[in-house]
Amino acid sequence: MSSDAARESEGRIEALMPYSRARMPEGTAVDTCEAAIRDWILSGEVSPGERLPPERRLAERLGVNRTTLRGALSRLASARLLTVRQGSGYVVQDYRRVAGLELLPEVVALAEARGDGIGPIVKDLLEVRRRLATMALERFVDHPRPGAADRVEAAVDRFAELMGSSPTEEEVVDADLAVIGEFLEASGSAVLGLCLNPISFVVQSLAPLRTALYVDPDTNVAAYRLLVLWMRSPSRDAIARVAEQLERRDAETVARVTRAAGEG
């Protein structure tokens, strides 16, 4: 980046600072400073390759001391949103290429806060979840674990019992995640668990999607019962049929979400 382009970039970033300070969330000074800069990056207000202003100016404009700023910048570098270049300071990274699944909740929250349509996000989240679940089924066929079906069934029983009462949304989410957790444990794959866990948590934390998922609790319970039945006699041939059923359910869920949001 040329010196003129760098100065222009820094000036544009500095112009964002008063707005960023006004919308900083509650938290520690490091938390709020990190959130402001993270917001610039995830929202596209600053572009990959752009250089942040020098620390002194950045700290002054954000209203924090340099120690606080360095703590925030260190966190963002650890999250691969920034990189440090000798003689160039902190440079914005393309998070779509280098960051990890831990950013999913913030990307979704930002889309909601900006009023962007969430239909495409919901569709992508459910498709990734479905494909990972299919991989877990395939793994279970190859490596069935003794007693796994019983443990999943016990979690399903608890979920069904809860849905028969008047649970809070938090209780429903916890019970549902417990079933998913037991199933992932049954697959015996730590990799699948680490990939699917953040997807599941984002799915459950997105209010419109959560409502659509539990609009008919009986169907959730019935689907889990079929899963347990399959686990007692796992068959690779049946996985394709299970995947088709999941795809239909996901399509119905996306349709409910988009209708509720007035996007369809």
MARRO-441002 format. One line per 2 residues: their letters; for each residue x, y, z of C-alpha. Coordinates in steps of 0.5 Angstrom, whole numbers. Layout:
N
a	X Y Z; ...
END
This chain:
264
ms	0 0 0; 3 7 -2
sd	4 12 3; -2 16 0
aa	-6 11 0; -5 9 7
re	-6 16 10; -13 16 6
se	-14 9 9; -12 12 16
gr	-16 18 15; -23 14 13
ie	-22 9 19; -21 15 24
al	-28 18 21; -31 12 24
mp	-29 13 31; -34 18 34
ys	-39 13 31; -36 7 34
ra	-35 10 41; -43 12 41
rm	-45 4 40; -39 1 44
pe	-43 -5 48; -42 -5 56
gt	-36 -9 59; -29 -8 61
av	-25 -3 57; -21 -8 53
dt	-28 -11 51; -31 -5 49
ce	-25 -3 45; -24 -10 42
aa	-32 -10 40; -31 -3 36
ir	-25 -5 32; -28 -12 31
dw	-35 -9 28; -31 -5 23
il	-28 -11 20; -34 -15 20
sg	-38 -10 18; -33 -9 12
ev	-33 -1 14; -25 -3 14
sp	-22 -7 8; -17 -13 8
ge	-10 -10 7; -12 -3 10
rl	-7 -1 16; -10 2 23
pp	-8 9 25; -2 9 30
er	-3 7 37; -3 13 40
rl	-8 16 35; -12 10 35
ae	-12 10 43; -14 18 43
rl	-20 17 39; -23 11 42
gv	-22 14 49; -18 9 52
nr	-10 8 54; -5 5 50
tt	-5 -1 55; -12 -2 54
lr	-12 -1 46; -6 -6 46
ga	-10 -11 50; -16 -11 45
ls	-11 -11 39; -8 -17 41
rl	-14 -21 42; -16 -19 35
as	-9 -21 32; -10 -28 36
ar	-17 -28 32; -14 -27 26
ll	-17 -21 24; -11 -17 25
tv	-4 -18 23; 2 -14 25
rq	7 -12 20; 14 -10 22
gs	14 -2 20; 7 -2 18
gy	3 -3 25; -3 -7 25
vv	-6 -9 18; -14 -12 17
qd	-14 -19 15; -20 -22 11
yr	-23 -26 16; -27 -30 11
rv	-21 -33 9; -17 -34 15
ag	-22 -34 21; -25 -39 25
le	-32 -42 27; -32 -38 33
ll	-34 -31 29; -40 -34 27
pe	-44 -32 33; -42 -25 31
vv	-43 -25 24; -50 -27 25
al	-51 -22 30; -48 -16 26
ae	-53 -18 20; -59 -18 25
ar	-57 -11 28; -56 -8 21
gd	-63 -11 19; -60 -15 13
gi	-64 -21 11; -63 -27 15
gp	-66 -32 11; -60 -34 7
iv	-56 -34 13; -61 -39 16
kd	-61 -43 10; -53 -44 10
ll	-53 -45 17; -58 -51 17
ev	-54 -54 11; -48 -54 14
rr	-51 -57 20; -54 -63 16
rl	-48 -64 12; -44 -65 19
at	-50 -69 22; -50 -74 16
ma	-42 -75 16; -43 -77 24
le	-48 -82 21; -43 -85 17
rf	-38 -85 22; -43 -89 27
vd	-44 -94 22; -37 -95 21
hp	-35 -95 29; -41 -96 33
rp	-40 -95 40; -43 -100 45
ga	-49 -97 49; -49 -90 45
ad	-56 -91 43; -59 -92 50
rv	-55 -86 52; -58 -82 46
ea	-65 -85 48; -64 -82 55
av	-63 -75 53; -69 -76 48
dr	-73 -78 53; -71 -72 58
fa	-73 -68 52; -80 -71 51
el	-81 -70 58; -79 -63 58
mg	-83 -61 52; -89 -64 55
ss	-89 -59 61; -88 -51 60
pt	-81 -50 59; -77 -44 58
ee	-74 -43 51; -67 -44 55
ev	-69 -50 58; -71 -53 51
vd	-65 -51 48; -61 -54 53
ad	-65 -60 53; -64 -60 45
la	-57 -59 45; -56 -65 50
vi	-59 -70 45; -54 -67 40
ge	-48 -67 45; -50 -75 46
fl	-50 -76 39; -44 -73 37
ea	-41 -77 43; -43 -83 40
sg	-40 -81 33; -33 -82 37
sa	-31 -76 32; -28 -70 36
vl	-27 -66 29; -34 -67 28
gl	-36 -65 35; -31 -58 34
cl	-34 -57 27; -42 -58 29
np	-42 -55 36; -41 -48 34
is	-46 -49 28; -51 -52 33
fv	-50 -46 39; -51 -41 33
vq	-57 -44 31; -60 -45 38
sl	-58 -37 39; -62 -34 33
ap	-69 -32 36; -73 -33 30
lr	-70 -39 28; -70 -42 35
ta	-78 -41 34; -78 -44 28
ly	-75 -50 30; -79 -51 36
vd	-86 -49 33; -88 -57 33
pd	-85 -60 39; -88 -67 37
tn	-84 -67 30; -78 -66 34
va	-79 -72 39; -81 -76 33
ay	-75 -75 29; -70 -76 35
rl	-74 -83 36; -73 -85 29
lv	-65 -83 30; -65 -88 36
lw	-68 -93 32; -63 -92 26
mr	-58 -93 31; -60 -99 34
sp	-59 -102 27; -55 -97 23
sr	-55 -98 16; -51 -94 11
da	-57 -95 6; -61 -91 10
ia	-57 -85 11; -59 -82 4
rv	-67 -83 6; -65 -79 13
ae	-61 -74 10; -67 -73 5
ql	-72 -72 11; -67 -67 14
er	-67 -63 8; -74 -63 7
rd	-75 -61 15; -70 -55 14
ae	-73 -52 8; -80 -52 12
tv	-76 -48 17; -72 -43 13
ar	-79 -42 10; -82 -41 17
vt	-76 -36 18; -77 -32 12
ra	-84 -31 13; -84 -29 20
ag	-79 -24 18; -83 -21 12
eg	-77 -23 7; -81 -28 3
END
